[in-house]
Amino acid sequence: MERIAVISDIHGNVPALEAVLSDIRGRGIARIVCLGDLVGKGPEPAEAVDLVRSSCEIVVQGNWDLGINMPQDKEGGLWQQQRLGGERLAYLRHLPFSLDLTLSGRRVRLFHASAVSVYHRVLRKSPKTDKLAMFDNTELTGAFPGGSSPDVVIYGDIHKTYMHTLRGKDGSGLILYNCGSVGAPYDGIPQACYAIIEGVAEGGEAAPFSLQTVRVPYDIERAIRIAEQVGMPGLERFRSEMRTGREQP
């Protein structure tokens, strides 16, 4: 059986990322996929990019990874750009949109936010039509061999892990799964969150398949101290979100 760790939404929180990578290594998992948003919000965007690049097999693009390359007019965005530098910004700008895998006879597609854009958000409470659209083949995702579409979609973006089973238009069973956030969980649990996929690698036949959510405690106060030491803009919001696991306005 193949096991693949899926991480997302690190947002420059290196203590959380280090804790997750340590847990992944402790489980003997060699393959790691990242679903984007390496930067933004947190105090160590450059360090997070470097650690993800050295640890992950594939990294797909998130909205922050693309957006930080746009002209910035707010203090936080300008600060992030300055910390990253030109080479890392170019790396983030050219990340792929999505990744397709076949495991245990299931067609698995992974991307940051949705099948149409890194900016198009699909929430736990979004309408069923929006959730079914996550399984569409688009110009950005392409299609599986033979033009087929995924029956499992894994994404990040909303910082809240969940799993939803759906009935496709052809009556087939679909799984929509959010892997949560490593660096900024917003579900009220202030612990890093990631996922593990398990199945038969490149298996065309039906076989056991699982998705597991993992929560990892980490040194939140260390992350806050780093933000204080580097003079990160938006410090009060960062403190509150890290300690409560809740998004602040």
Helices and strands as residue ranges (DSSP letters): E 2-7, H 14-26, E 31-34, H 45-55, E 58-59, H 63-67, H 75-93, E 98-103, E 106-111, H 128-132, G 133-135, G 145-147, E 152-155, E 162-167, E 173-178, E 192-199, E 210-216, H 220-230, H 235-244
